[in-house]
Amino acid sequence: MENVSLKLEKNFLHAIEKIMKKHNYMTKTEFIRESIRDKIRKLEEKEIIEDKDVMSQIIMSEKNIKKSKIKELKY
């Protein structure tokens, strides 16, 4: 495992410690690791949703081409 050093402002650190106590985290490391995992998960979910939006637009365009509502672009 690799170490990472992190500097935080006092106010931010106090806010973290308050949340840690409220949610029963034993160490700052545990809290920070879980926070990073959650952020990664949310970013990955966002990417999936954006990919689905792009795919739905492609599918709709293909349907419209088949119905001759729009012309197919040829490159």
Backbone torsions as a table, in degrees:
resi	resn	phi	psi	omega
1	MET	NA	142.7	-178.2
2	GLU	-102.7	145.2	178.0
3	ASN	-89.6	145.4	175.4
4	VAL	-129.1	130.9	179.4
5	SER	-96.3	141.6	-174.8
6	LEU	-141.2	130.0	175.8
7	LYS	-108.1	132.7	-179.2
8	LEU	-129.4	147.2	174.8
9	GLU	-68.5	151.6	-176.7
10	LYS	-57.1	-44.5	-178.6
11	ASN	-61.2	-40.6	179.9
12	PHE	-67.2	-42.7	178.7
13	LEU	-62.3	-41.5	178.4
14	HIS	-64.5	-38.6	177.9
15	ALA	-63.4	-42.4	177.5
16	ILE	-61.8	-46.8	-178.9
17	GLU	-62.3	-37.3	178.2
18	LYS	-64.1	-45.7	178.6
19	ILE	-65.9	-39.3	178.5
20	MET	-57.9	-46.8	-179.7
21	LYS	-64.3	-42.8	-178.1
22	LYS	-62.1	-34.8	-175.4
23	HIS	-109.1	16.3	172.6
24	ASN	61.0	39.5	171.5
25	TYR	-83.8	135.8	-176.7
26	MET	-84.9	-33.5	-177.5
27	THR	-135.2	156.4	175.5
28	LYS	-63.4	-36.6	179.5
29	THR	-59.8	-46.2	179.0
30	GLU	-59.7	-45.4	-179.0
31	PHE	-64.3	-46.2	-178.2
32	ILE	-66.2	-43.1	177.8
33	ARG	-58.0	-47.8	-179.3
34	GLU	-65.5	-36.9	177.6
35	SER	-63.0	-41.9	178.6
36	ILE	-66.0	-43.0	177.6
37	ARG	-59.2	-43.5	179.0
38	ASP	-62.3	-42.2	179.9
39	LYS	-64.0	-44.4	178.4
40	ILE	-60.1	-45.9	179.9
41	ARG	-59.7	-44.7	179.9
42	LYS	-64.2	-41.2	177.9
43	LEU	-64.6	-40.0	178.2
44	GLU	-66.0	-40.8	177.6
45	GLU	-63.0	-40.2	178.6
46	LYS	-62.3	-42.3	178.4
47	GLU	-62.0	-41.3	179.4
48	ILE	-62.8	-45.1	180.0
49	ILE	-63.1	-43.5	178.8
50	GLU	-63.2	-39.9	177.5
51	ASP	-63.2	-39.8	178.8
52	LYS	-64.3	-39.2	178.4
53	ASP	-62.7	-42.7	178.8
54	VAL	-64.5	-44.0	179.7
55	MET	-63.1	-40.7	-180.0
56	SER	-65.3	-35.5	176.8
57	GLN	-66.6	-40.3	178.3
58	ILE	-64.0	-46.4	179.7
59	ILE	-60.6	-44.5	179.5
60	MET	-63.0	-40.8	178.1
61	SER	-62.8	-42.9	179.0
62	GLU	-62.9	-40.0	177.7
63	LYS	-63.2	-42.5	-179.8
64	ASN	-66.5	-34.9	176.6
65	ILE	-64.5	-45.3	179.4
66	LYS	-62.4	-34.0	179.7
67	LYS	-84.7	2.3	-179.1
68	SER	62.0	26.8	176.6
69	LYS	-79.0	-30.2	176.0
70	ILE	-135.5	157.1	179.6
71	LYS	-87.9	143.9	177.7
72	GLU	-75.5	132.7	177.3
73	LEU	-85.6	131.2	178.4
74	LYS	-114.8	131.0	-177.2
75	TYR	-104.2	NA	NA
